[in-house]
Each structure stands twice: as C-alpha cells, then as structure tokens.
Amino acid sequence: MKHLLATDGLDADTATAVLDTAEELKHVLLGREVKKLPTLRGRTVVTMFYEASTRTRVSFEIAGKWMSADVINVSASGSSVGKGESLRDTALTLAAAGADCVIVRHPASGAAHRLAGWLTEAGTSVVNAGDGTHEHPTQALLDAATLRERLGDIAGRRIAIVGDVLHSRVARSNVHLLTTLGAEVVLVAPPTLLPAHVDRWPVTVSHTLDAELPGLDAVMMLRVQAERMHGGFFPSAREYSIAYGLSEARLRALPEHAVVLHPGPMLRGMEIASAVADSQRAAITQQVANGVHVRMAVLYHLLAHEEEVA
Amino acid sequence: MTALVLRGVRPYGEGDPVDVRIEDGLVAAIEPGLDAGDAEVVEAHGQVLLPGFVDLHTHLREPGREDTETIATGSAAAALGGYTAVFAMANTDPVADNAVVVEHVWRRGREVGLVDVHPVGAVTVGLRGEKLAELGTMAAAGVRVFSDDGHCVHDPLLMRRALEYSTALDAVVAQHAEEPRLTVGAQAHEGERAARLGLAGWPAVAEESIVARDCLLARQTGARLHVCHVSTAGTAEILRWAKGQGIEVSAEVTPHHLLLDDDRLAGYDPVNKVNPPLRTAADTKVLRDALAEGVVDCVATDHAPHAAQDKDCEWSAARPGMLGLQTALPVVVATMVEPGLLDWRGVARVLSERPAEIAGLPGHGRPIAVGEPATLTLVDPAARWTVRGAELASIAANTPYEGMELPGRVVTTLLRGRITAHEGMVRERE
C-alpha cells in the first residue's frame, strides 16, 4: 500500500490485513502503562487539515505518536488558489521538508487523489482523512473494526446506512468497504438525499426505516448537517427525525444483537435519540477507540515496510 | 498581392484533383493542369479544400487575462486550426458590454490580421443578468451576435426583452443555457460517475429547461435564438421539436462534447473540467447524430484557455474550460468523418457555412467557385498527429487532448487570398 485514498478499489485482502493489524496493535497496547511502540521512530507524519475537525485529527495524531512517529499538524484555512498558497505548493513544500506521510482533510472531493499525484515523485504517502463528499476511508475501516468486534464477522451481515448519503463521504467509504467484505448494505434516506443513479450501486435502497429494522445486524446513522436542514432537502427537522431518526422505539425494533454506529459528531434528538446514543447497543465510543488502532495500522502498512508491528 | 496556385486539391473532398488559381483575394480559376506562371505555388496534392472555418464561440481573454491568451496568440491558434473568422466572447475584463471594448477587440483583430475577429457583445451589463446592455450601440459598431456566455440570461423577462429588442438589430442572441438554481455548486455532470466521486451534479435538466423556455420565447417574439454548447441528448430532442415548429433556433456543439465523456472524471484532473460539463457516452452519440442530421447546426470550439495554476489544483478550485481552436477539425474528423456520419461537404457545412449564416457573416462560408473570396482551408485527410499542449499557439498549454493521436491536419489557411497559416507556421502580413 502506497497511499490510502479511498475504499473504492481497496481489495478484501488488503482491508482485512489492515483490520488484523489494528486488532493486533490493540492487544499489544492493552493494559500497557506507556502506550508507545517504536515502529515508526524517525518517520515524519504531517496532518494537513483544511476543514475543522477535532476527532479525526486527534485520532491520527495519537496514532502517529503511539507509533513513535514525529507528528506535525498543519491547519489551513481557505482551500483554493487565490486565497494564498496553492494546495500543490503546500504539499510539495511539506514533502521537500521531509514528510514521509501527509494526512489530508480537504473540502474538495478528489483533493487526496490530486496530492498523491503531485507527491508521487517525492515518494510521500498520502492518507485521505476526508475529501469533500467523496470518501473517508479510515472512518470506514474503524467502523469495520468495530463491527468485527461486535458481530464476529462482516460477511453476510445486513447493515443499514441511514441519512444524508448524498453528501456523506462516510457513507461512500462504507458502501465500498462493507460490500467488499461481503456485507449486504441497505441505504435508507429520503430520495432527495440519495446520489444520482444509486440504483447502480451494489446496495439496496429504502425510504422506510421501520421496514428495515427487524432484518438488520447493524445500523449506521449519518449526521444531518445544518446546511442540509435549511437547503430544502426535506421539509423540516421534525419530519426528518420522525421518519429517519433512531428513536428508542426503533432501537427496540432492532434484533437483540444489532449494533448502532454513528461517525460523530452526533445531533442528539435529531438523527439519534440521546438514550439510544448512550445505550449498550451503541458502539460510538468504541468506534473512537478503534479509530486510533486502525489509523496506527494504516500508518504501519504505509510506512513500516519490513519492521515488526511491536 | 501575388497570385497563388493551389496544386492538386479536391474541393469538398470530391472528384479528381484540380488546381485553384487565386488572384486579388478571389478564386480566379478552378481546373486541372493550370499554368502557374509567376504565381506562388502551394503543392497540396490530395488535400481537401474547404471554405475557411468560422468559430461562433471563442474566448480570446483580451482584455483581462493576457497571461492565458491574447488576440494575437488566439488569432494564431485560429489560423493554424483552419479558421478564418472567430467570434470573441464578451466575458473579458472589462466586459464587452459597450461599444468601446467591442471596438477595441475589433481593431486588435484587424491589426493582427490572421483571422477576422468579430466581437460578441454582452446581453446584459457586466454579464450580471439584471439590465440590458446597450445592444443598439454595439450593433451600430458592427456586433451581430450577443451573448452573456459563461452566464445564463436566466431571468425570463430579461431574456424575452433581449430577444424582442434584437429583432430590430438583425442580430442573434446566443444563450449559455444553464438554470442557475439547478447548478448551485455544480462540479460535473450529474450522473453515476460524479455521484461516486462526490462531485456535486450539474443536471441535464438545468440546460434543457432553459433551452425549452428560450425556444418558446423565440416563438413568442419571432426572434432568432442560438443555443451555445449543446451538451445533452435531451437538448437535441427539444431542438428537433422546436425546428419542426418553425422556431428560429440554431445550435452549436463543441468538439469536446462530441468526443469526451464523464469517464474522464476519474482521477479528478481539472483539464477535463468544462462548463457545461462532459456528459455521458450516450449523450456524445446523440449529439453526433444530431449534428449529422442538422438538428444541431454547427461546431463551435468554446476555446477557453486557462492558466496552469487554475488547472493544476483541486477539482473544485479549477476554472472550467479547455483549448479548442487547433484540435476542432481533427476531433470532427475522428467523431464525424471517420465513422461515416459526415462527408467533407458536411464538414464544410458544420465548420464554415452554417456558422457564417447564423452570424450573418458575408465573405465567409462561401461556395468554392470562381469569383468567390479565397477564404479557404486545406486539410490533409490522411495525416495523423499527436497533440502536445506546449506546441499549440495558445499561451495556455493545458489540454484534455494531451498525448492523443488525432486524424486530419489543417495544412494551409487562406484569408481573402492571403496565406495566414501554412504547415504549422503562421504567416504575418507583409
């Protein structure tokens, strides 16, 4: 693996290898007082965040630090040429300064692909930490890690992704990864929040959450962004919540073993009831914890070519 | 001016080769085995002789973005591409919404002298879509085509007034059909490809709804409407209907909408970003058929040079547009001639005769006949060449055709009997 840009095209073997490494790292670190492995000592990892983010940036930073990499955070406001230095120049500068890996979050779909192209010559690895409405591959990997822990296996499981699929990079990454790993994915959303030609995706589509609940092994709730609420994609927050919110009643309609996931940050009371988010069925904090291990595993597979994990 | 003899050419690619003698800017004789005398001889054996090409849609970027193209470099690209007349779009800086800018563009074109540069006047002040520009004053300065290209005249009342007003000016209004409420934030054709890539969609209906509305407004007002850069199968359907109704509408398609499709989006390289966006392969097929049939009247390049930094960036930050003048004929050969959809007479129609008619341009798109202006283009139909952006005459060098091998090459261009381009070199006026 040279870059991690998308789960679209990521094969099952590679994805499974990353998930296995994440699991191994989790066990290695379990109960350790000093959470530090020497694996990436001497490696320089730069996070470049062109969008506000706390959880993803911190997760990557901790992952790098626990692997003993030198982690440098660059936060940039403004994304396009004309507002300052171009993305290309920033990337080339960081590579020239010695970055082994650039982790990028950017509002433009495809920004990570562009970076990878510009940095090929320098040999710098690129990790996509979320590009526009395209993909967020490490989120899908941490979701898969969580589902493996909770359900044992992903193949053959039926997993619903509920909400704003149209604008969600989390949804796109999960559709690709989960279907690659053998899950059945059902997208549940109003027609206005589904992508064009979604019927050609390897998923089933539903507009009725209640009808899907009894057959699910997991339900992944997507955040409803404020700008969508005012963008006319649905009549009102109230109506959305009634039709697509995960209420306590809906939690009861799920099978006993089914898991509730949310990539955060949550809008309690909108897409997910507070009691549901805090219930034992929800794996939301577990997702966050797994995020660190999965990102450690990604850095390991990108940067530690021969070295042992621990 | 010395006389010229074009040796061994085939007018419209038809019949046996003949020699064409040109004197005083006019075709003086067409027959085999002409005695050249002291005339300059152009050996053009087997080349196809066509009327000089006319481009209804060119962005020459002067004034305002002379770092990407000037009237001089754009004229050179046009002459090398076989063009003898181009219409320079109004979205310059300052905007060509008044007689002063329009006259400047006209005068610079004359000074350069490689191609007739006809300024297009803006429909609305500053292209803002709020208030009619002084169409009459610009018409008095010679403008016959008005367009806010780059922006749609989306207000239906304003468009109605523009069409009505233009009927007194013997002018045509060329519409960039894009309902702006349907393309907020749009980045690429709304289809399966863009949805997977997370690029906000530019739906076909945003073009089609405006074309349908404008056809009805043209019927209401009796005005002449020209539809810029038709990009969807649905627009072709509406045009077919409108023409069947006798509505005075004409339409152009760009070479890139004939050849390229949204498969190009994978990889996010903004050299493929253009407005309207590259559509599906199915659309390109319908557009080729519509052009062959005459439902779409002509090919126009929408030649739109952009600086490297405006293309070598993330997709959403990139500017839409691509070079077109020097690749138009080869793309038409690849998409229309080679598949048998158009013969060379058809090429003359879509690249020269119809655009000249639509713009009301005398002296271009004329028959190849004795006594007619020697405004002509010679094409080597057997040549194949590989596009290299850096070798094109434009200042901007980025092109989606980079590295592509294309068929057909413009060898010589003549403007009123004078060679403006020959074998890849422009010839300045002596």
Contacts between the chains, C-beta under 8 A, distances in Angstrom:
chain1	res1	chain2	res2	distance
A	8	B	196	7.0
A	79	B	314	7.2
A	79	B	317	6.8
A	80	B	313	7.2
A	80	B	314	7.3
A	80	B	316	7.4
A	80	B	317	3.6
A	81	B	309	5.6
A	81	B	310	6.9
A	81	B	313	5.3
A	81	B	317	5.6
A	86	B	309	6.3
A	86	B	313	5.7
A	87	B	313	6.2
A	87	B	314	5.5
A	87	B	317	7.7
A	88	B	312	6.1
A	88	B	313	6.4
A	106	B	314	6.8
A	107	B	316	7.5
A	108	B	314	3.8
A	108	B	315	6.0
A	108	B	316	4.2
A	108	B	317	6.4
A	109	B	187	7.5
A	109	B	197	6.0
A	109	B	198	3.8
A	109	B	199	5.4
A	109	B	268	7.3
A	109	B	315	6.6
A	109	B	316	7.0
A	110	B	197	6.5
A	110	B	198	7.7
A	110	B	199	7.5
A	110	B	268	3.1
A	110	B	314	6.5
A	110	B	315	4.8
A	111	B	314	4.6
A	113	B	267	6.6
A	113	B	268	4.9
A	114	B	268	5.9
A	114	B	313	7.4
A	114	B	314	5.4
A	114	B	315	7.5
A	117	B	267	7.9
A	131	B	198	7.2
A	132	B	198	5.2
A	132	B	199	7.9
A	132	B	316	7.1
A	133	B	198	3.8
A	133	B	199	7.9
A	133	B	200	7.4
A	134	B	197	5.9
A	134	B	198	3.2
A	134	B	199	7.8
A	135	B	198	7.0
A	169	B	198	6.3
A	172	B	196	7.2
A	172	B	198	6.3
A	195	B	195	3.6
A	195	B	196	7.6
A	196	B	190	5.1
A	196	B	191	5.8
A	196	B	192	6.6
A	196	B	194	7.2
A	196	B	195	4.6
A	196	B	201	5.7
A	196	B	203	7.9
A	197	B	191	6.2
A	197	B	192	3.9
A	197	B	195	6.1
A	198	B	195	7.1
A	200	B	192	5.4
A	201	B	196	8.0
